[in-house]
Amino acid sequence: MSLTDSQAVVSVVAALAIVAGLAGVIVPGLPALPLCWGGVLVWTLFGDAGPGRWAVLAAATVIAAGGTVLKYLWPGRNLKRTGVPTTSLLAGGLLGVIGFFVIPVVGLPIGFVGGIFGAERLRLGDTRLAWPATVQALKAAGLSMVLEFTAGLMIAALWVAGLLFV
């Protein structure tokens, strides 16, 4: 295998990791941003040496870390502002994890929504009053996914720029 062939293999492995990471935003169980970042890491460590690759990895690290922090803080802040209590969020998270194992792939969101709804129904004593908190939780989950996907796309674009210009 020549040097260019090994570079092609490294680039394909990196690309597959990044694509799997982007899919991980939708498919529960795949760690989206760590996979995207890991693809850039593989490309940096096993590709041609050079400071440009390390700069791409550093930028991807900042994006992955920032995206991870944002995907939790921003939606959580919105939920707190709308009055969804922490106990309901914990119930949603717990039932989401259980749902993930009971119903593969779709169990996580079903369990999360069901947990929020159930906790709010118990807390407020009325189905009509529990529904707004559930809608807010769905919006927060959607915002979290958008933030994570955007960060993953930024890492992918950065990597492609690195392929072309480094």
C-alpha positions as CSV (number, residue, x, y, z in Angstrom):
1,M,0.0,0.0,0.0
2,S,1.5,3.3,-1.0
3,L,1.5,6.5,1.0
4,T,-1.4,7.9,-1.0
5,D,-3.4,4.7,-0.5
6,S,-2.9,4.9,3.2
7,Q,-3.9,8.5,3.2
8,A,-7.1,7.6,1.3
9,V,-7.9,4.9,3.9
10,V,-7.4,7.3,6.7
11,S,-9.6,9.9,5.0
12,V,-12.4,7.3,4.4
13,V,-12.3,6.1,8.0
14,A,-12.5,9.7,9.2
15,A,-15.4,10.4,6.8
16,L,-17.3,7.3,8.0
17,A,-16.8,8.4,11.6
18,I,-18.1,11.9,10.8
19,V,-21.1,10.6,8.9
20,A,-21.9,8.1,11.7
21,G,-21.6,11.1,14.1
22,L,-24.1,13.1,12.1
23,A,-26.4,10.1,12.0
24,G,-26.0,9.8,15.8
25,V,-28.0,13.0,16.3
26,I,-31.0,11.1,15.0
27,V,-30.1,7.5,16.1
28,P,-30.0,7.2,19.9
29,G,-27.0,5.4,21.2
30,L,-24.5,6.8,18.7
31,P,-22.4,9.5,20.4
32,A,-22.7,12.2,17.7
33,L,-20.1,14.8,18.5
34,P,-17.5,12.4,19.9
35,L,-17.7,10.4,16.6
36,C,-17.4,13.6,14.5
37,W,-14.4,14.7,16.6
38,G,-12.9,11.2,16.6
39,G,-13.0,11.2,12.8
40,V,-10.9,14.4,12.8
41,L,-8.6,12.9,15.4
42,V,-8.0,9.8,13.3
43,W,-7.3,12.1,10.3
44,T,-4.9,14.2,12.3
45,L,-3.0,11.4,14.0
46,F,-2.7,9.0,11.1
47,G,-2.5,11.5,8.2
48,D,0.4,13.4,6.9
49,A,2.1,15.3,9.7
50,G,1.7,19.0,9.7
51,P,0.6,21.9,11.8
52,G,-2.5,22.5,9.7
53,R,-4.1,19.2,10.7
54,W,-3.4,20.0,14.4
55,A,-5.1,23.4,13.9
56,V,-8.1,21.7,12.4
57,L,-8.2,19.2,15.3
58,A,-8.0,22.1,17.8
59,A,-10.9,24.0,16.1
60,A,-12.9,20.7,16.0
61,T,-12.2,20.2,19.7
62,V,-13.5,23.7,20.5
63,I,-16.6,23.2,18.4
64,A,-17.3,19.7,19.9
65,A,-16.9,21.0,23.4
66,G,-19.0,24.1,22.8
67,G,-21.7,22.1,21.0
68,T,-21.9,19.6,23.9
69,V,-22.2,22.3,26.5
70,L,-24.8,24.3,24.4
71,K,-26.9,21.2,23.7
72,Y,-27.6,20.8,27.4
73,L,-27.5,24.3,28.8
74,W,-29.7,26.2,26.3
75,P,-32.6,23.8,26.2
76,G,-32.4,23.3,29.9
77,R,-32.5,27.0,30.5
78,N,-35.6,27.3,28.3
79,L,-37.3,24.5,30.2
80,K,-36.5,26.2,33.6
81,R,-37.8,29.5,32.2
82,T,-41.1,27.9,31.2
83,G,-41.5,26.3,34.6
84,V,-40.8,22.6,34.0
85,P,-39.4,21.4,37.3
86,T,-36.2,19.4,37.6
87,T,-38.1,16.3,39.0
88,S,-40.1,16.1,35.7
89,L,-36.9,16.4,33.7
90,L,-35.3,13.6,35.7
91,A,-38.4,11.4,35.3
92,G,-38.2,12.1,31.5
93,G,-34.5,11.2,31.4
94,L,-35.0,8.1,33.5
95,L,-37.9,6.8,31.4
96,G,-36.0,7.8,28.3
97,V,-33.1,5.5,29.2
98,I,-35.4,2.7,30.1
99,G,-37.3,3.2,26.9
100,F,-34.1,3.1,24.9
101,F,-33.5,-0.5,26.1
102,V,-37.2,-1.6,26.0
103,I,-37.9,-0.2,22.5
104,P,-34.7,0.1,20.5
105,V,-34.1,3.4,18.6
106,V,-37.5,5.1,19.3
107,G,-37.8,4.2,22.9
108,L,-35.6,7.1,24.1
109,P,-37.8,9.9,22.8
110,I,-41.0,8.0,23.7
111,G,-39.8,7.4,27.2
112,F,-38.6,11.0,27.6
113,V,-41.9,12.4,26.5
114,G,-43.9,9.9,28.5
115,G,-41.8,10.6,31.6
116,I,-42.3,14.3,31.4
117,F,-46.0,13.9,30.8
118,G,-46.4,11.4,33.6
119,A,-44.5,13.5,36.1
120,E,-46.4,16.6,35.2
121,R,-49.7,14.8,35.3
122,L,-48.9,13.6,38.8
123,R,-47.6,17.0,39.9
124,L,-50.5,19.0,38.5
125,G,-53.3,16.5,38.7
126,D,-54.7,17.4,35.3
127,T,-53.9,16.1,31.8
128,R,-54.7,19.5,30.2
129,L,-52.2,21.2,32.5
130,A,-49.5,18.5,32.0
131,W,-49.5,18.8,28.2
132,P,-47.9,22.3,27.9
133,A,-44.8,21.1,29.9
134,T,-44.6,18.1,27.6
135,V,-44.7,20.3,24.5
136,Q,-41.9,22.5,26.0
137,A,-39.9,19.4,26.7
138,L,-40.3,18.3,23.0
139,K,-39.2,21.7,21.8
140,A,-36.2,21.5,24.1
141,A,-35.3,18.1,22.8
142,G,-35.6,19.4,19.2
143,L,-33.4,22.4,20.0
144,S,-30.8,20.1,21.5
145,M,-30.8,18.0,18.3
146,V,-30.5,21.1,16.1
147,L,-27.6,22.4,18.2
148,E,-25.8,19.0,18.1
149,F,-26.3,18.6,14.4
150,T,-25.1,22.1,13.7
151,A,-21.9,21.5,15.7
152,G,-21.4,18.2,13.8
153,L,-21.9,19.9,10.4
154,M,-19.4,22.6,11.5
155,I,-16.9,19.9,12.4
156,A,-17.5,18.1,9.0
157,A,-17.1,21.4,7.1
158,L,-13.9,22.1,9.0
159,W,-12.6,18.7,8.2
160,V,-13.5,19.0,4.5
161,A,-11.7,22.4,4.4
162,G,-8.7,20.6,6.0
163,L,-8.8,18.0,3.3
164,L,-8.8,20.6,0.6
165,F,-6.4,23.2,2.0
166,V,-4.0,21.5,4.5
